[in-house]
Amino acid sequence: MSDRILYYGASTGRGCIGSVNASNDLADETVFPEGSFATDWTQVTALSDDHVLYYAKSTGRGCIGSVDGNNSLADETVIPEGSFATDWTQITALSGDRILYYAGSTGRGCIGSVDVESGSLADETVIPEGSFATDWTQITALSGDRILYYAKSTGRGCIGSVDANNGLADVRVFPEGSFATDWTQITALSGDRILYYAKVDRAWVYRFRRRQQRPRGRQGLP
């Protein structure tokens, strides 16, 4: 069975739903032409039950949408301007209908909850300024309540964990140079796989190994 991936182009509001199979072959399934999406979304995050959270940093507005089995998209709950803080630079869904919000400017964050059916959002655990490093450019939830943090400027990273009480911890640190420095989007796939995307010209699907493997750059790994 293939995973589905939503691609979004903010400059034109175009998009695509693609697929990736067990052999890591990527394909386009449904193309959305220019103007199909708003152009101010800065975070697009998959939620449970085939729902999607859209967030606009410039105004703090958002939307919870849905995607059906035929790749049709619909708006379910419109979240007006000012509903969100305007400094979130990464938003990622966690297990148990939780959402991790991160502000790179101050290192603050929040773990919130979402009810995808009603569209209600709530803050559960507020994480004060300085709690996170301020250089993370991608934060991606992995399986087993793990989180991958990535810093584009130095190629460093960290795999952390989150527990049922929203406690965060570092599990494994990847020093500077461990990753390539051109990844602009990192997305978790099924089967402990990770899709790395560089806006310039390339992408990579990498299977995460819990013990020995380690991303090192362009030579066969991200």
Secondary structure as UniProt FT lines:
FT   STRAND          3..9
FT   TURN            10..13
FT   STRAND          14..20
FT   TURN            22..23
FT   STRAND          26..32
FT   TURN            34..35
FT   STRAND          43..46
FT   TURN            49..50
FT   STRAND          51..56
FT   TURN            57..60
FT   STRAND          61..67
FT   TURN            69..70
FT   STRAND          73..79
FT   TURN            81..82
FT   STRAND          90..94
FT   TURN            95..97
FT   STRAND          98..103
FT   TURN            104..107
FT   STRAND          108..115
FT   TURN            116..119
FT   STRAND          120..127
FT   TURN            129..130
FT   STRAND          138..142
FT   TURN            143..145
FT   STRAND          146..151
FT   TURN            152..155
FT   STRAND          156..162
FT   TURN            164..165
FT   STRAND          168..174
FT   TURN            176..177
FT   STRAND          185..189
FT   TURN            190..192
FT   STRAND          193..198
FT   TURN            199..201
FT   STRAND          202..207
//
